[in-house]
Structures are given as structure tokens and as C-alpha cells.
Amino acid sequence: MTPNRVARPRIFQSIPNLVAGVSTRHGGVSEAPYSSLNLGVHTDDSPEIIEQNLSIFCADLGISPSELARSYQVHGDKIWVTGRPGYQSGFDAMVSVQPGVFAGVGIADCTPILLADPVTGVCAAIHAGWKGTVAGIVEKTALRMIENRGSNPADILAYIGPCISQAHFEVGDEVAAHFAQEFKIQKGSKWHVDLKAANAAQLIKLGINQIEIDTACTVENNADYFSHRKEAGTTGRMLALIGFQVA
């Protein structure tokens, strides 16, 4: 049996017309070291191959690559709120306010967070590495939905996807210093930070309590997901996307 190309969040499955998923590394056409479903535009893989992979992945979800809203990510906290698809630069969170526009972020160890409000029809895809997590990008994006788009925190559903787990995210004092004690443990001279818990806390702080946290670790489960750290920087990228289809 061929492994799935898409990991589908359970928390969204009962919402009509909502499309959400995270790609795995399976079922594409890229060759090593990008094997096989590499969706990373800024890797050294062939652009034609990446485009083919994207078409395959989007077809699984019943959407078109032309409906995606994505950005070149910079580990910052800028948010692109859009009613149109396209490709920008400098944004690490995409908020879709229009059915038929699917927000997407690339990942390969950093945390993907997907948010959906079935009442307002607004959703968001967020890329949160340690810098974005410290900058509060998840909280800022959710606040944009609440304060600018009229979302009630109780209506927002959240999915925290596959990323590097605390067991494998080893950092030095300079990074650990940015995190509260509850999100880190010390092992010898190194610290281990829990990015999933740190980002979940930002949502809970705002009253968002409908949260699914995926247990998959990109390092531990490297056979299924790309890992920048495990593969020493030469690897592919997954895509986490979310959006409402036109009813």
C-alpha cells in the first residue's frame, strides 16, 4: 500500500466545504535528496518537478495550484490577509478571507498551524519556527481574525501539525532564554524546546480551545516528513494549506 500524500486534520473533517491538509514526502516525482513529494519552491530541486508535485498534491485535495496564497517565508511575524491567490515575499502567515483562496505555508521542521472559523469563513495558515513562535505570530494571526474579521475565539478550530518535537529540538542557552520554563527542559548543557506546546499556549490565551495537536515529529518520522535538521539542510518541503471551497 502506498503511503498517503496528505495528512488530514481530524478536527476540520466535519466542517462543510473546508479543505485542509499537510503534505507528506510520499507520492511525488522528485529524486533524492528531495524524494519524493517536494513542494519547496526555494530548494535546488527542478522547478518543473516541483510544479508537477504541487499539481499532484492539489489534485488529491480537489483544488488547483492557481488557488493558493503563499509567500517566501522569513521567520518573521508579518501576516498577509488576502482575498486573492498569489505568491508574495516576507510573510509567515496567510489569512484567507475568500472562498476559493487557499492559504499555504512551507515547512520542514518548523511548526505549521492551521486555523478555521466556520462561522465567518475565514481561515489561516501559519509558519512558526522558534523565531516566529517567540514573536507571537500565532497569537497575532488569531487576533487578526478576531479583531479585524469578527471571529469569536470559541468558533475557531486549530490544528498544530507535524514539526520537530521537543525530544529532538535541541538548542543552546541563547535560544532557550526566549522561552518560558514550561516549554523547555535541560539535558546537560543543552535545552530542548517544545514548539507545539508554546504555540498551543498562544491560542489558549485567546480563548481558542478547540485544538488538535499532531503527534508526528519531522525528525522521528523522517520517513514520512522532510526534516531540515535531520537531513542537514538538503531536503524538500511540505506544504500545509487550508481554505473554504466555493459553495
N, C-alpha and C positions, 0 to 999 in steps of 0.2 A: 504494500500500500504506500503510495506517495504521500509524504508529509504535507500538511496544509501550507498554502502560501499565505493564509490570513489567520491571525489570531483575533477572534471576535469577542469583544467585551460582553459579558453576560448582562451587565446592568442596563444596557441600552436595548436589549432584544425585544422588549415589549412596547417600545415607542414606535408608532406608525411613521413610515417614510424616513426614518433615521438610518443613515449609513455610517458605520464606524468600524474601524479595524486597524490592526498593526501588521505590517508585512513581516514574514519570517525570511530566512535566507533560502528557502526552498522553491523550486519550480520555475526558476528563471533560466536565462541563457548565457549568463556571464561565466567566464572561466576563472580559475584560480589566479590570484588570491581573492577574487570578488565573487566567487561561486556562491549561489548562482542567481539569486534574485536581488541584484544590487540596484538600488534606486537612488544612489548618491550622485547627483549631478556634478559635484566638485571632487570626484575621485578621478583617478587616471584610467578608469575603465573607458571603453569605447562609447562615445555619446549615442551612437546608433543602437548599441546593445542596451544601454540604459533606457532609451526611449522604448525599445521593444519590451523590456521588463515592465516598464510603467504601464504600457498598454495591457499586458497580461494581468497585472495586479488589479488595475482599474476594472477590467472586464469581469474579474471574479466578484467585484463589489457592485457591478451593474452601473458604473459611471464611466465618464470619459476623462482622459487626462486634461482635456481642454477646460474642464470644470474646476480644476484645482486652483487654490490660492496658496502659494508657497513663497518662501523667502530664503535668501542666503543668510544663514544664522550666524550670530556673532557673540553668543554667550552674554547678551545684554538683557535689558528689560523693556525694550520697545515693543509696542503692540500695534498690529495693523488691523484696523476694523474695516471690513470691506463687504460690498455687495456685488463685487465683480471678481471673476477669477483672474489669475495672472501670476507673475513672478517678480518679487521685489528684492531689496537687499537691506540688511540691517535690522530685521525684525525676528524675534524669537517666539512670538505668539501671534496667531492669526485668529481673528474673530469673524465668523461668517454671519451676516445679518440677512441673508437672502437664500431662499430655497434654490437648489441647483448650483450653489457655490460650496465647495468642499475644502475646508481648512486642513492643511497638512504640514507636518514637521518631520525632518530627517533626524535619525538617531542611530547611535552605535555604542552606547553605554550611558549617555545622559537620559534623564527621565522624560518620557512622553506623558503628558496629561491631557485628557480629552474631557471637555465639559459640554453638557447639553441641557437646554431648557426647553422642554416640550410645550410649555405654555406660550412663550414668546417666539419660539422657533429660532432662537439664537444659539450658536454653539462655538466652541473654540478648541484649537489645538495648540499646545504649549510645549516648547523645548526648554527643559530645565536641567542644565548641568549644575555643578556646585556653585558657579558664579551667579547663574540665573536664580537658583534657589535662595542664595544669600540676598540677592537683590529683590526678592519677593515677587518674582514675575507671575507666579500662580495666583497669589493674592491680588495683585494689580489687575490681572486679566479678569478674574472673577468679579472684582469691584467694577470694572468697566461694564460688565454685563448687568450688574445690579444697579449701579448709579446712572448709567447712560442709556441702558436698553430696557430698564424696568423689570429685571428679573427678581423674583423672590428667592432668597437663598434656599428655602425649603423645596423649591421646584427644580433646582439644579442637580443633575446627576453627574458624577465624576468617575473617571477611570484613570488609574495610575498604572502605566504599562511597564513592560519589561525594561529593565535598566541594570546597571551594575549594583549588586547587593552590598549590604553592609559588610558581609564576610570578605568581600573582595575589593571594596573601595578603601584602599589603604592610602592615607595622606600624612603629611608632616604637620608640625605644630602650626605653621603659617596658615594652612587651610583649616585645620581643626578649630583654630581660635575663632573662626567666624560662626561656629555652630554651638547652640546651646548644649548643655551636658546631656540632656535626654536623647540627643540624636547622635551621640558618639561614644565609643568605648576605646580604651587604650590597651594596646598589646605591645609590651616592650617599649621601644622608642617611637612607635608609630600609632596612629589613630585610625579607627575605622568609622566612617560616617554613613548614616542611614538616610539616603536621599528620599526614598519613598515616604518614610515617616515624617521627614522635615516638610515635604510638600503637602502631605495629608493634613498636617497641623495648620498650615496656612488656610486650607479650605474649611476645616472645622472651626477655626477662629471666626470665620464669617457666617457661621451657621449652616454651612453645607455639610450635611451628614450622610447623604446617600453616596457612598464612596466604595468602589471596588478597587482593591489593590492586587495587581497581578503578582504572583509569587515568582515568576520567571526571572532569572538573573542572566544577563547577557554574557557574563564570563562563565558561570557554572553551566549554562545551557548554550554554549558556543556552537554546538552542532546545529542549533535551530536559529540562532540570532548572531548578528555581527557584533564583535566587541573590539573597539579601538585599542583598549588596553591589552587584552589577551593576545591580539594579533599584531601588536607593536605598531599600530598606526596604519598598516597597509591592509585595508579591508573595505567591505561595502557598507552601505547604509540601509536601514529600514525606513519605512515611511509610516507614520501614524496619522490617520485622517478621520475627519468627521464632518457630516453635513446632512441637511434635510433635502430629500428629493422633492421636486415639484410635484405637488399632489395632483 
